[in-house]
Amino acid sequence: MTQVKKMSVAQLTMLTVVNMLGSGIVLLPTKLAEVGAISILSWLVTATGSLALAYAFAQCGMLSRKSGGMGGYAEYAFGRSGNYLVNYTYGTSLLIANVAIAITAVGYITELFGMHLSPLGVGLMTIALLWVTTIANFGGAGVTGKIGGVTVWGVILPVVGVSTFGWFWFSPSTYAAAWNPHGLSIFEAASSSVAITLWAFLGLESACANADAVENPEKNVPIAVLGGTIGAAVIYILSTNVMAGIVSNPELAASTAPFGLVFAQMFTPLVGQIIMGLMVLACIGSLLGWQFTIAQVFKSSADTGYFLPIFAKVNKAGTPIVAMMILLAAQTGLALLTISPDLTKQFDTLTNLAVVTNIVPYILSMAALMTILKVSEVPPKKAMLVTVVSWVASAFSYLALYSSGTEALMLGGTATIIGFTLYGFVSTRMLRLDKERAAKGQPA
């Protein structure tokens, strides 16, 4: 039998970095400029918290014997209701995040073509992008995956490029003027942007999904996840801070296409337009992939009984079109409900809400890790180290919730509570599935 060649730790580390360097950073320089260059403190806090989360998730992935990723981890401590809640809040987070990605693309499109849209016009253009990228997925994931694998470089190349070569245009005086324009305290500066910087790291837990494809996973998965998170953090911190020293703070804070603005300043307006075009393609490619992914998340949860059966229906190509249309209707409503006179404010509202709902699975997984360690009979010394790291990750998660603001906490909390009501509709179905499995001699 031919042995399948597995990835090295270096390859898995690079894959982890690429997975994180997606469309999440495209509007971040603008949001951080609203705080000032002192927001580097938020980056340091987020990088530390993300490392703790990454290490804890790596341990969960190596020790857990339940399928379903974070849902499986949560089930150790919270049972099936915990598994369901993770699936529900994670799916809700993706639904919201995709609207934020569409808003990002619209911001760059308006700058690229010199368009001046009303708030309603921005909302309608966002909805149009969501519809186009959803319908494009009706034929299956084959083409979508290939497109996403190419277009992601439209973000990676400019971000890595400005991190590396932007220092030739860096002005210490411009950076100093941008340091703390609003006179924030150290705590305010460190906590004010934690939610928005965590947005760039969302998905770090997915790196553990490749454990079966790497050599010596017990050793190499934690190395790759930590190395990838550190690599992404370095690139994020370098790129956003060098940009703060190239373009004045007021200009950067007012831009809806910060990377295009910076490259136009470094080179020529034409280069800036090319960068904007690349990032538009990257956002659309990312949106294509995520619109398919979110439908698959809801479908797989429906298959296991956690969501309503309607989400599991597929066409001849295996595509869950009904789920896609239901989710698209929800996204359309969300895009209309969050319309704002300021595009970046709408982006801010959506990303904070996405972070709040995504943190629920993080907190449940960290809480369950102690049970996973006990069930797996991990030696006490190592178990204590992993437990302490999970506490750090949990503390960071709560800080991110605080940083998200009262509106995001209220809306995210409401969305989470609605999930408990929806659980009532599927719990009886799960009992029926248990009986069917028992009749066939299968485990529940």
C-alpha positions in Angstrom: 0.0 0.0 0.0 1.4 3.4 -0.9 1.9 5.6 2.1 0.4 9.1 1.8 3.0 11.8 2.2 2.2 14.1 5.1 2.9 17.7 5.7 6.0 18.9 7.6 5.6 21.2 10.5 6.9 24.1 8.4 4.2 23.4 5.8 1.5 23.3 8.4 2.8 26.5 10.0 2.6 28.3 6.6 -0.9 26.9 6.0 -1.9 28.3 9.4 -0.5 31.8 8.6 -2.2 31.9 5.2 -5.6 30.8 6.7 -5.4 33.7 9.1 -4.2 36.3 6.7 -7.6 36.7 5.0 -10.0 39.6 4.4 -10.1 40.3 8.1 -7.3 42.8 8.0 -8.5 44.8 4.9 -10.3 47.5 6.9 -8.4 47.2 10.2 -5.9 50.0 9.6 -8.8 52.5 9.4 -10.4 51.2 12.6 -7.1 51.2 14.5 -6.3 54.7 13.2 -9.5 55.9 15.0 -7.7 54.9 18.3 -4.2 55.9 17.2 -0.9 54.1 16.9 -1.1 53.3 20.6 -3.5 50.5 19.5 -0.3 48.5 19.2 -1.0 47.7 22.9 -4.3 46.0 21.8 -2.3 44.0 19.2 0.1 42.8 22.0 -2.8 41.8 24.2 -4.6 40.1 21.4 -1.5 38.3 20.2 -0.9 37.0 23.8 -4.5 35.9 24.2 -4.6 34.3 20.7 -1.5 32.3 21.5 -3.1 31.0 24.7 -6.3 30.1 22.7 -4.2 28.5 19.9 -2.2 26.3 22.4 -5.4 25.3 24.2 -7.2 24.4 21.0 -4.1 22.4 19.9 -4.4 20.4 23.1 -8.2 19.9 22.6 -7.6 18.7 19.1 -5.0 16.2 20.2 -6.9 14.8 23.2 -10.6 14.9 22.2 -12.2 11.7 20.9 -15.4 13.4 19.9 -16.0 14.7 16.4 -17.3 18.2 15.5 -14.4 20.4 16.5 -15.3 23.0 19.2 -18.8 21.4 19.5 -17.2 18.1 20.4 -14.9 19.8 22.9 -17.8 21.5 24.7 -19.7 18.3 24.8 -17.2 16.8 27.4 -18.4 19.3 30.0 -21.8 20.6 28.8 -23.3 17.6 27.0 -25.2 17.8 23.8 -26.7 21.2 24.7 -23.2 22.6 24.8 -22.3 21.0 21.5 -25.5 22.5 20.0 -24.8 26.0 21.5 -21.3 26.0 20.0 -22.6 25.0 16.6 -25.4 27.6 16.8 -23.2 30.5 17.9 -20.3 29.6 15.6 -22.8 29.5 12.6 -24.3 32.8 13.7 -20.9 34.4 13.9 -20.0 33.2 10.3 -23.3 34.6 9.1 -22.5 38.0 10.5 -18.9 37.9 9.5 -19.8 37.3 5.9 -21.8 40.5 5.8 -18.8 42.3 7.2 -16.6 40.9 4.5 -19.1 42.1 1.9 -19.0 45.6 3.5 -15.2 45.5 3.2 -15.4 44.8 -0.5 -18.0 47.6 -1.0 -15.7 50.0 0.7 -12.8 49.2 -1.6 -15.1 49.2 -4.7 -16.4 52.7 -3.9 -12.8 54.0 -3.6 -11.6 52.2 -6.7 -14.3 53.6 -9.0 -14.8 56.9 -7.2 -18.4 56.1 -6.3 -20.3 58.2 -3.8 -23.1 56.0 -2.4 -25.8 56.9 0.1 -26.0 54.6 3.2 -28.9 52.8 1.5 -26.8 52.5 -1.7 -24.0 50.9 0.4 -26.5 48.5 1.9 -28.0 47.5 -1.4 -24.6 47.0 -3.0 -23.6 44.8 0.0 -26.8 42.7 -0.4 -26.1 42.4 -4.2 -22.6 41.0 -3.4 -24.0 38.5 -0.9 -26.6 37.3 -3.5 -24.1 37.0 -6.3 -21.6 35.0 -4.3 -24.3 32.7 -2.9 -25.9 32.0 -6.3 -22.4 31.3 -7.7 -22.1 28.4 -5.2 -25.2 26.6 -6.4 -23.1 24.3 -8.6 -20.9 23.0 -5.8 -17.6 23.8 -4.1 -15.1 22.7 -6.7 -14.6 26.0 -8.6 -15.2 28.1 -5.4 -12.3 26.5 -3.6 -9.9 27.0 -6.5 -10.9 30.7 -6.8 -10.4 31.3 -3.1 -7.0 29.7 -3.2 -5.9 32.2 -5.8 -7.7 35.4 -4.7 -6.5 35.2 -1.1 -3.1 36.3 -2.4 -4.7 39.6 -3.3 -4.6 40.3 0.5 -1.5 38.5 1.5 0.8 40.1 -1.0 -0.1 43.7 -0.2 0.0 43.1 3.6 3.3 41.3 3.5 4.6 43.8 1.0 3.8 46.9 3.2 5.2 45.1 6.3 8.5 44.5 4.5 9.1 47.4 2.2 6.8 50.1 3.7 9.6 51.1 6.2 11.4 53.0 3.3 8.5 55.5 3.4 8.0 55.4 7.2 8.1 58.8 8.9 8.8 58.9 12.6 7.1 62.3 13.0 3.9 61.1 11.2 3.9 58.0 13.5 4.5 60.2 16.6 1.6 62.5 15.7 -0.7 59.4 15.3 0.4 57.8 18.6 -2.4 58.9 21.0 -4.6 61.5 19.3 -7.4 61.1 21.8 -5.3 61.0 25.0 -6.4 57.5 26.0 -5.1 55.9 29.2 -2.9 52.8 29.0 -5.9 50.5 29.9 -8.2 52.2 27.5 -5.6 51.9 24.7 -4.9 48.3 25.5 -8.6 47.3 25.7 -10.3 49.6 23.2 -9.4 47.7 20.1 -9.1 44.1 21.4 -12.4 43.1 19.7 -11.4 44.5 16.3 -7.9 43.0 16.5 -9.3 39.6 17.5 -11.4 39.8 14.3 -8.2 39.3 12.4 -7.4 36.1 14.3 -10.8 34.5 14.1 -10.4 31.0 12.7 -7.2 30.2 14.5 -8.9 27.2 16.0 -9.4 25.7 12.5 -5.6 25.1 12.2 -6.1 22.1 14.4 -8.3 20.5 11.8 -5.2 19.3 9.9 -3.8 17.1 12.6 -4.3 13.9 10.6 -2.3 15.4 7.7 0.9 16.2 9.5 3.8 14.1 10.7 4.1 13.5 14.4 0.9 15.5 15.3 1.3 15.4 19.1 4.5 17.5 18.7 4.0 19.3 15.5 0.4 20.6 15.7 1.0 22.8 18.8 4.3 24.0 17.2 2.5 24.9 13.9 -0.5 26.5 15.6 1.7 28.6 17.9 4.2 29.4 15.1 1.4 30.3 12.7 -0.3 32.6 15.2 3.0 34.3 16.1 3.7 34.7 12.3 0.3 36.2 11.7 0.7 38.5 14.7 4.0 39.8 13.5 2.7 40.6 10.1 -0.4 42.3 11.5 1.5 44.4 13.9 4.2 45.4 11.4 1.7 46.3 8.6 -0.7 48.4 10.6 2.0 50.3 12.4 4.2 51.0 9.4 1.0 52.3 7.7 0.5 54.7 10.6 3.9 56.2 9.8 3.2 56.6 6.1 -0.2 58.3 5.9 -1.4 60.9 8.4 -3.8 59.7 11.1 -6.8 61.8 10.0 -6.5 60.5 6.4 -6.1 56.9 7.5 -9.0 57.1 9.9 -11.3 58.5 7.2 -10.4 56.0 4.4 -12.6 53.1 3.3 -9.6 51.6 1.4 -6.6 52.1 3.7 -4.2 49.8 1.8 -5.0 51.5 -1.5 -4.4 54.8 0.1 -1.0 53.7 1.5 0.3 52.2 -1.7 -0.8 55.3 -3.6 1.3 57.4 -1.2 4.3 55.0 -1.5 4.2 54.7 -5.3 1.5 56.2 -7.5 -2.3 56.5 -7.6 -2.3 53.8 -10.3 -0.5 51.3 -7.9 -3.0 52.2 -5.2 -5.8 51.4 -7.6 -4.2 48.1 -8.5 -3.9 47.2 -4.8 -7.6 48.1 -4.3 -8.6 45.9 -7.2 -6.6 43.0 -5.8 -8.3 43.4 -2.4 -11.7 43.6 -4.0 -11.0 40.3 -5.7 -9.7 38.8 -2.5 -12.8 39.8 -0.5 -15.1 38.5 -3.2 -13.1 35.2 -3.4 -13.2 35.0 0.4 -16.9 35.7 0.4 -17.5 32.9 -2.2 -15.8 30.4 0.0 -17.4 31.5 3.3 -20.9 31.6 1.8 -20.5 27.9 0.9 -18.8 27.1 4.2 -21.5 28.5 6.3 -24.2 26.5 4.5 -22.1 23.4 5.0 -21.8 24.2 8.7 -25.5 24.4 9.1 -26.0 21.3 6.9 -23.6 19.2 9.0 -25.3 20.3 12.2 -28.7 19.4 10.7 -27.3 16.0 9.7 -26.3 15.3 13.3 -29.7 16.5 14.6 -28.6 19.9 16.1 -30.3 22.0 13.5 -33.7 21.7 11.8 -33.8 19.1 8.9 -34.5 21.8 6.3 -30.9 22.9 6.5 -29.8 19.4 5.4 -31.6 19.3 2.1 -29.3 19.2 -1.0 -29.6 19.3 -4.8 -28.1 16.8 -7.2 -24.7 18.5 -6.9 -24.8 18.0 -3.1 -25.3 21.7 -2.5 -27.6 22.8 0.4 -29.4 25.4 -1.6 -32.3 25.7 0.8 -29.9 26.4 3.7 -28.1 29.0 1.5 -31.3 30.9 0.7 -32.4 30.9 4.4 -29.1 32.2 5.5 -29.0 34.7 2.6 -32.4 36.1 3.7 -31.0 36.5 7.2 -27.9 38.3 5.9 -30.0 40.6 3.7 -32.0 41.6 6.8 -28.8 42.1 8.8 -27.3 44.3 6.1 -30.4 46.5 6.1 -30.7 46.6 9.9 -27.1 47.8 10.3 -27.1 50.5 7.7 -25.1 53.5 8.9 -24.2 56.9 7.5 -20.5 55.8 7.9 -19.5 52.6 6.1 -16.7 51.9 8.7 -19.2 52.2 11.5 -21.4 49.5 9.9 -18.3 47.4 9.6 -17.5 48.0 13.3 -21.0 47.0 14.4 -20.9 43.8 12.4 -17.3 42.7 13.4 -18.0 43.4 17.1 -21.2 41.3 16.9 -19.3 38.5 15.0 -16.6 38.5 17.7 -19.1 38.3 20.6 -21.0 35.3 19.1 -17.7 33.6 18.1 -16.3 34.0 21.7 -19.1 31.8 23.1 -17.6 28.6 21.5 -14.1 29.8 22.7 -15.3 30.1 26.4 -17.2 26.8 26.3 -14.2 25.0 24.8 -11.8 26.5 27.4 -14.1 25.5 30.2 -14.4 21.9 28.9 -10.6 21.5 28.5 -10.2 20.7 32.2 -12.7 17.8 31.8 -10.9 16.7 28.6 -7.6 16.6 30.4 -9.2 14.5 33.2 -10.8 12.0 30.8 -7.6 11.7 28.9 -5.6 11.0 32.1 -3.0 13.6 31.2 -0.1 13.7 33.8 -0.9 16.3 36.6 2.1 18.5 35.8 1.2 18.9 32.1 -2.5 19.2 32.9 -1.8 22.1 35.3 0.2 23.9 32.5 -2.6 23.4 30.0 -5.2 24.4 32.5 -3.4 27.7 33.4 -3.1 28.5 29.7 -6.8 27.9 29.2 -7.5 30.3 32.1 -5.4 32.9 30.4 -7.3 32.3 27.1 -10.7 32.6 29.0 -9.6 35.8 30.7 -8.7 37.2 27.3 -12.0 36.1 25.8 -13.9 38.0 28.5 -11.7 41.1 27.9 -12.7 40.8 24.2 -16.3 40.7 25.2 -15.9 43.9 27.3 -14.1 45.6 24.4 -16.9 44.8 22.0 -19.2 47.4 23.6 -22.6 47.3 25.2 -24.5 47.2 21.9 -22.7 44.2 20.6 -23.0 42.4 24.0 -26.7 43.0 24.1 -27.4 41.9 20.6 -24.9 39.0 20.8 -26.4 37.9 24.1 -29.9 38.1 22.7 -28.9 36.0 19.7 -27.4 33.4 22.0 -30.5 33.3 24.2 -32.7 32.8 21.1 -30.5 29.8 20.4 -31.9 28.1 23.6 -35.4 28.6 22.3 -34.5 27.1 19.0 -32.9 24.1 20.8 -36.4 23.1 21.9 -37.3 22.5 18.3 -34.5 20.0 17.7 -34.2 18.3 21.1 -37.1 15.9 20.5 -35.6 15.1 17.1 -32.3 14.2 18.8 -34.1 11.8 21.1 -35.7 10.1 18.1 -32.3 9.8 16.4 -30.9 8.3 19.6 -33.7 5.6 19.6 -33.0 4.8 16.0 -29.3 4.4 16.6 -29.9 2.3 19.7 -32.2 0.0 17.6 -29.3 -0.4 15.1 -26.8 -1.1 17.9 -25.0 2.2 17.2 -23.7 4.5 20.0 -25.8 7.5 20.8 
